[in-house]
Every structure is written in structure tokens, then in C-alpha cells.
Amino acid sequence: MSEHIEYKRPDGGSASGFYAEPANANAPGIVVIQEWWGLNDQIKRVGQQWTDAGYRVLVPDLYHGDKALDEKEAEHKMNELDFGDAATQDIRGALQYLKADSDKVGVIGFCMGGVLAVLSAMHNDETDAAVSWYGIPPDEAGDPSSITVPLQCHFAEQDTFFPIDQADAFEDKLKAANVPYEAYRYDAPHAFGNEDWDYYDPQASKAAWERSMSFFEKHLKG
């Protein structure tokens, strides 16, 4: 079953997103966080893949009905987004919605969604595990040493949006704070997991998917 739903933000406001659930309505949950394109068909397919794997899924609509059709528009919408509000309100509200019927809930995000997945691990107590695909938060967004839940990161060595030296610096902070994390690197460009974009790398995407699946299997179903 899948549908577009409304849910409450912690501040009492309303948010919405794509929701899908497997036959087990009490299965673990996953909040899937969009790339800079918005809540488009591609990210809905990602959400459905997690539902097919046995998870309840909610994909928040962070652009509130808008979608970007080209890179210039996507960059504009991403730059207009209040990341702090998105992480602690729309995404936290999605976590709370899933937590009502799921004992454990994780977050996974791609590109800007990868940044938000890390921010959710930093700021939202409801997060039980987090996976970030090619997204690294800026220093001013929060302290990585505050992360206490399992974190998995996927970095692209050819990434021009989040250069690999940023990944090096981010990993140094995680290691220094003894954050429970694992990280993988791929000889691929940014957004290698998006099958609708020119940068898609099926081999890297398959490997990252398998690692993400195993990670959530361990930390949400285990």
C-alpha cells in the first residue's frame, strides 16, 4: 500500500509525504530523504524498494509540492531550504509518525538528503540508525561528535559537489569522537545511485544498496 499522507511536525504544523507499508504494519520504519529534485518519481521508487524489503517508509515532501526539473532550479530550491527546520521538524515529524507503530526507525538520504540524514542523527533522538549517500554537513550545521547511533556513509571519489577531502575531514571528526560509523568509497561521481541522472553508476549503486540493506537489517531488524 502507498499513498500521500499528512503528518504533524513537532511544532504543531503540518507536513506531508509519500507513505508506503508492507504487509506487516508494525515493521521497522525508514525515513527516505530526497535529493535536490524534490519528491519526484525517482525518490518514490527508492522508498518503494525499502517497502519491498519489509520496511514502513515515509518520504517527506521538503519542497511542499514543488519539484525541480533542471539543475539550476534544483540548486535554487535547495539553497532556499532551511536545513535546520527540515531536519528538526519535517524529518523529525516523519520519524515520530513511524515510531507510533514501529519500534525502530532509521533515516537514509541522498545528496542534500544525505546531509539531512546526518543532521537527523545529530539532532533527533528518534533516529535509531542513519545512512548518508554522498552528503556531508557543513561545520556550522552541528557537531558530528554528538552522534551516538550507528551511521553509514557512502562517498564518491569523483564527487565535485562534496569533494573527497571533505569526506576525509568528516571521517576524522567521527573517528576522534568514537562515533559508531562505517564508510565506503566508490570510484564514481556524485549521485551515482540515481538511475534517472547522467551520473548513474550501476556497479557502485548496487554495492551501496547491498551495504545499506545489510546495515538496516542489522540495526533495525536485528
N, C-alpha and C positions, 0 to 999 in steps of 0.2 A: 504494500500500500504506500502511495506517495501523494502528497498534497501540499499546497501553500497554506501556511498557518500564521497566525499572530500569537505572540507571547509577550510576557511582561519583562521590562527591564528592571533592574534593582531600584532605579529612581522612580518607578511607577509609570513610566512612559511605555509606549507600545513599540514593538519591533516585529518583524516578520521574516519568514524564510521558507526554504524548501525542506519538508519533513518527509522521511521515509522510515518504515519499520519492517522488520522481518516477522515471521510467524510468531516468534516469542516476543511479546510486548514488554517483557521485563529484561530483555537482553542488555548488555553493556551499551553505552552510548558514545557517539563521536560527533563533535562539532567540526564540520569541514569549513575552512575559511577560504574565501575566493581569492583569485589573482586580481590584478588591477582592472580586469574587464567588467567585473560585476557578477551578478547572479545569472550567468548565461547557461546555455545548454551543456557546455563542456563541464562546468563545475557541478552541475546537477548529475551528470553521468558519473563523475567521481564519487559523489555522495551515494548514488545507487550501487556502485561497486562495493562500497562498505556495507550497505544494507544486504547485498547478496552474500557478503561474508559473515552475516549474522549480527550486525550492529544496528541499533536505532541511530538515525542520523538527522541532524539539523544543520542546514547551510544558511547562516544569517544573510539577509539581504542588506549589506552595509551601505549600498548606494540608494536604498529606499525606492526601488522600482526603476532606477536608471541603469543603463548598460552602455559601455563604451564600444564603438565599432572600429576604431583605429587607435594606433599607439599614442598619437597626440592627445586625443580625447581621454584615453585611459590614464595618461600621465596627469592630465589636468584634474580628473576626478580623484585620483589617488592623493594628489597634493592638497586637495580641498578636504580630504577626510581627516577628522580628528581621531588620531590613532588611540589616544588615551580613552576617549569616550567609547570608541568601538570596542576596545578590549575589556573595559570595566563595566560596560552597560550592555551593548548588543550581544557580545560574546559571553559575558558572564550570565546574562539572562538566558541565553541558549543552554549554557551548562546547567543552570538551575531548572530549566524546563525538563531537560533529560534526566536530571538527578531525581526528579519526583518519582520516576519508575525504574531507574537504573542505579544499581549500587555503585558502579564505576563509570566515569565518563572521561574520555580523552579529547584532545584537540589536535587537528592536523591542518596545516596551511601551506600555501604555495605562493612564492614571490612575496608580495606585500602581506599575504595571508600567513606566510612563514614567519615574518616579523611579528604579526599579531599572535601567532601560536606561542612564540617565546614570551611575549608580554603576558599572555594568559597564564603561563607557567610562573611568571614572576608575581603577578598581582591577584590572581583569582584562586581562592582556596578550594574551589570546587574542582579544579583541574587535577586529575589523577595521573596523567601522562601526556606528553606533548611531542609532536613530530613537526619539524620545520624543513620544508623543501626550499632551498636557495633563498632564505630570508634571514637577515641579520639586523637586529635592532640597533639604532644609534645609542651612544653612551648616555645621552640625556633622557632616554626612554625608561631607564631603570637599571638596577644593579643585578647582573646575572648571578651574583653570589647568593641572592635571595631565593634562588630556585632550589626546591627540595624534592620535587617529583622527578621521575625518570624523564629524560629528554633525549630525543634522537634528532640528529641534524644531517642533512644531505647538501653537500656543497658542489658547485660546478666549477671545475678548474678553468674553464674558458669564460666564466661569468664576467660581463662588463658592467652589470648593474650592482652586483655585490662582489667586487674583486676578491680573489682568493687570499690576499693579505689581510682583508677584513675578517675572513674566516679564521686565519691564524691568530689574530688578536683576540677574537671572541673565544676561541678554544683555550687560549692562555688564561683568560679570566675564569672559565669554567673549571679548568684544572686547578688553579690556585685556590678556588673555593670548595674543591672536592664535590662539585655538583655531580649527581649520578647521570652521566651522559655518555652517549656513543655518537660518533660522527663518521661519515663516509664521504669520499670524494670521487668524482666522476670526470673522465676526460670528455666533457660535453659542455655546451653553452647554457646560459641561463634559460629557465623554462623548458628544460629538456623533457619534462613529463607531460607537456601539453600537446596532445595529438592534433590539435587544430592550428598549431602555430609552426612557423618555419623552422624553429629551433628544436623541434621534437627529435629525440634520440631514443629509438625503441629499446636498444640494449640497456642503456643507462636507466631508462624508465622502468623496465622490467625488474632490474636489480633493486632499485629503490622501493618499488612496490612490494617486492618479496620481503625486504627488510622491515618496511613499515608494518606489513601484515604480521610478521613474527613478533615485532615489538609490542603491538597492541594485544596480540594473542597472549603474550606473557604477562603484561601489566594490567590488562582489563578483564581478561577471561581466566587468567591463571589463579 
